[in-house]
Amino acid sequence: MNNAPPDTDSDRAAVVLRDVHKSFGSQPVLIGVNLHAQRGQVTAIIGRSGSGKSTALRCINRLETIDAGRIRVCEQEVTSPRLDVNRLHRDVGIVFQSYNLFPHLTAEENVMLAPRLVLKLSRSEQRELAARVLSQVGLADKAQAYSSQLSGGQQQRVAIARSLAMKPKLMLFDEITSALDPELTGEVLKVIEGLARDGMSMILVTHEMAFARKVADHVIFMHRGKVWEEGPAEMLDAAQTDELRQFLGNGL
């Protein structure tokens, strides 16, 4: 089990968690978590349900507050009372399993909403930006489509485009393919691969082991609320702990 704290002074660290604890009521979920994710790299977090993966992701974006420890994200101290939460949410995009699109808006309008309200872009700037990010996720021809006219994979790609429109420094993905069938999963993962090639800093909570092997620069295995093992993607072929071997052997 890896208990070593990350180097919080690393110039390449996009995210650092140091001795992070989080409980829901009397149930501890994160127990002294130390992890880091480097800028321009893809970090995959794997583990069984209930291991703390998604909670860690939500704490990075301040959607959950921690009980103890320290979190630094994109040069901002997330645990500081002086944190500019709005700035954090501009710098850090997050996409969930559920698409959360507004059904009464087109794909283009869903993407344009935040740039209008937060970035105060003009209508023409909004449309230009929406066209660019929808093209980036392979949906340039679906700009005027409503959610009901899109497949699950297409809706998830619109959700990714919506986050990209805010020009984030870091993207977080929380099991974004778990509700999709294999063909639609492939569509979404292709977009993630493209972002990785472009050097986007990303943290993925995923159950797609083949994808983690292919795309991740760094893999973190969480177990019982702790970082149990971590290393390059090759570690998935040479697990050091019985817990990771069992997890991989079960095909989870």
C-alpha positions in Angstrom: 0.0 0.0 0.0 1.4 3.4 -1.0 1.3 6.0 1.9 4.0 8.3 0.6 2.9 11.9 0.3 3.2 13.5 -3.1 5.7 16.3 -3.8 3.5 19.4 -3.3 6.2 21.6 -4.7 6.4 19.9 -8.1 6.1 22.4 -10.9 4.2 19.9 -13.0 1.6 19.0 -10.4 -1.9 20.0 -11.5 -3.5 18.3 -8.5 -2.0 17.4 -5.1 -4.0 15.8 -2.2 -2.1 15.5 1.0 -3.4 13.4 4.0 -7.0 14.0 2.9 -9.8 12.7 5.2 -13.5 12.7 4.4 -16.4 11.0 6.2 -20.1 11.0 5.6 -21.6 10.8 9.0 -19.8 8.1 10.9 -18.6 6.4 7.6 -15.0 7.2 6.6 -14.7 7.4 2.8 -11.2 8.9 2.4 -8.6 7.9 4.9 -5.3 9.8 4.6 -5.3 10.0 0.8 -2.1 11.2 -0.8 -2.1 11.6 -4.6 -0.9 13.8 -7.4 -1.7 14.3 -11.0 0.7 16.0 -13.3 0.0 18.7 -15.8 -0.5 17.6 -19.4 -1.0 14.0 -18.3 -3.9 11.6 -18.0 -4.4 10.1 -14.5 -6.8 7.2 -14.1 -8.3 6.3 -10.7 -9.5 2.7 -10.5 -11.0 0.6 -7.7 -14.2 -1.1 -6.5 -17.4 0.8 -5.9 -17.2 2.4 -2.5 -13.4 2.8 -2.5 -13.5 6.6 -2.5 -12.7 7.3 -6.2 -15.7 9.6 -7.0 -15.5 11.3 -3.6 -11.9 12.2 -4.2 -12.8 13.6 -7.6 -15.6 15.7 -6.1 -13.3 17.0 -3.4 -10.8 18.2 -6.0 -13.5 20.4 -7.5 -14.8 21.5 -4.1 -18.2 19.8 -4.7 -17.5 18.2 -1.4 -15.5 19.7 1.5 -12.9 17.6 3.3 -12.6 17.0 7.1 -8.8 17.2 7.2 -5.8 17.5 4.9 -4.8 19.7 2.0 -5.8 19.9 -1.6 -4.0 22.1 -4.2 -5.5 22.3 -7.7 -4.2 24.5 -10.6 -2.2 26.6 -8.2 -5.2 27.2 -5.9 -5.5 26.0 -2.3 -8.9 24.3 -2.4 -9.0 24.0 1.3 -8.3 27.7 2.0 -11.2 29.8 3.3 -10.1 32.4 0.8 -10.6 30.1 -2.2 -12.3 31.8 -5.2 -14.7 28.9 -5.9 -15.9 30.5 -9.2 -12.4 30.6 -10.5 -11.8 27.0 -9.5 -14.9 25.9 -11.3 -13.7 27.8 -14.4 -10.3 26.2 -14.3 -11.6 22.7 -13.5 -14.3 21.1 -15.7 -16.1 18.0 -14.5 -18.3 15.6 -16.5 -20.4 13.0 -14.7 -22.1 9.7 -15.7 -25.4 11.6 -16.1 -25.2 14.1 -18.9 -27.3 16.8 -17.2 -28.1 18.6 -20.4 -31.0 21.0 -20.6 -33.6 19.2 -22.7 -35.3 22.4 -24.0 -32.0 23.6 -25.4 -30.1 22.5 -28.5 -26.6 21.0 -28.3 -25.3 24.4 -29.4 -27.4 26.3 -26.8 -26.3 23.9 -24.0 -22.7 24.7 -24.8 -23.2 28.4 -25.2 -25.0 28.8 -21.8 -22.0 29.0 -19.5 -19.8 31.2 -21.8 -22.7 33.7 -21.9 -23.4 33.7 -18.2 -19.9 33.3 -16.8 -17.5 34.5 -19.5 -19.9 37.2 -20.7 -19.1 36.5 -24.4 -21.0 38.1 -27.2 -23.6 36.0 -29.1 -21.2 35.7 -32.1 -18.3 34.7 -29.8 -20.6 32.1 -28.1 -21.6 30.5 -31.4 -18.0 30.5 -32.7 -16.8 28.8 -29.5 -19.7 26.3 -29.5 -18.9 25.4 -33.1 -15.3 24.8 -32.3 -15.8 22.5 -29.3 -18.7 20.6 -30.9 -16.4 19.9 -33.8 -13.7 18.9 -31.3 -16.0 16.1 -30.0 -17.2 15.1 -33.5 -20.7 16.7 -33.3 -20.4 19.7 -35.6 -23.5 18.3 -37.5 -25.6 18.0 -34.3 -25.5 21.7 -33.2 -29.2 22.2 -33.7 -30.3 18.8 -32.2 -32.1 18.5 -28.9 -31.2 15.9 -26.3 -34.1 13.6 -27.3 -32.6 13.5 -30.8 -29.2 12.4 -29.6 -27.9 9.0 -28.5 -26.4 8.5 -25.0 -22.9 8.7 -26.4 -23.7 11.9 -28.3 -25.3 13.5 -25.2 -22.1 12.6 -23.2 -20.0 14.2 -25.9 -22.1 17.4 -25.7 -21.5 17.4 -22.0 -17.8 17.2 -22.6 -18.0 20.0 -25.2 -19.9 22.1 -22.6 -17.0 21.8 -20.2 -14.4 22.4 -22.9 -16.2 25.7 -23.8 -15.0 27.1 -20.4 -11.4 26.5 -21.5 -10.5 24.6 -18.4 -6.9 23.9 -17.3 -8.0 20.5 -15.9 -10.8 18.0 -16.8 -12.3 15.5 -14.4 -14.4 12.6 -15.7 -16.4 10.4 -13.3 -17.3 7.1 -14.8 -18.6 8.8 -17.9 -19.1 5.6 -19.9 -20.7 3.4 -17.3 -24.2 4.0 -18.6 -23.3 3.4 -22.2 -23.2 0.3 -24.4 -19.8 -0.7 -25.9 -20.3 1.1 -29.2 -21.3 4.4 -27.6 -18.5 3.9 -25.0 -16.0 3.8 -27.9 -17.3 7.1 -29.3 -16.7 8.8 -25.9 -13.3 7.3 -25.3 -12.2 8.4 -28.7 -12.9 12.0 -27.7 -10.8 11.4 -24.5 -8.0 10.0 -26.5 -8.0 13.2 -28.7 -7.9 15.4 -25.6 -5.0 13.4 -24.3 -3.1 13.9 -27.6 -3.7 17.6 -27.3 -2.1 17.6 -23.9 -5.2 18.3 -21.7 -4.6 17.6 -18.0 -7.2 14.9 -17.1 -8.2 12.7 -14.2 -10.5 9.8 -15.0 -12.4 7.7 -12.6 -13.0 4.6 -14.8 -13.8 1.0 -14.9 -12.4 0.6 -18.4 -9.1 -1.2 -17.8 -8.2 -1.5 -21.4 -8.7 2.2 -21.9 -6.6 3.0 -18.7 -3.8 0.8 -20.1 -3.9 2.6 -23.5 -4.3 6.3 -22.4 -3.3 6.8 -18.8 0.2 8.1 -18.0 -0.4 7.4 -14.3 -2.8 4.9 -12.6 -4.0 5.1 -9.0 -5.7 2.1 -7.4 -7.9 3.0 -4.5 -9.1 0.5 -1.9 -11.0 1.0 1.3 -10.6 4.8 1.1 -6.9 4.8 0.5 -4.4 5.0 -2.3 -3.3 1.3 -2.3 -1.0 1.2 -5.3 0.0 3.6 -8.1 2.4 3.8 -11.0 2.5 4.0 -14.8 -0.1 2.1 -16.7 2.2 -0.9 -17.0 1.5 -1.6 -13.3 -1.8 -3.1 -14.4 0.2 -6.0 -15.9 2.5 -6.3 -12.8 0.3 -5.7 -9.7 2.3 -5.5 -6.5 -0.5 -6.1 -4.1 -3.0 -9.0 -3.6 -5.8 -6.4 -3.6 -5.0 -5.1 -7.0 -4.4 -8.6 -8.4 -7.8 -9.6 -7.1 -9.5 -6.5 -8.5 -8.0 -7.0 -12.0 -8.6 -10.8 -11.8 -12.3 -10.2 -11.3 -12.4 -8.0 -14.4 -13.9 -5.1 -12.5 
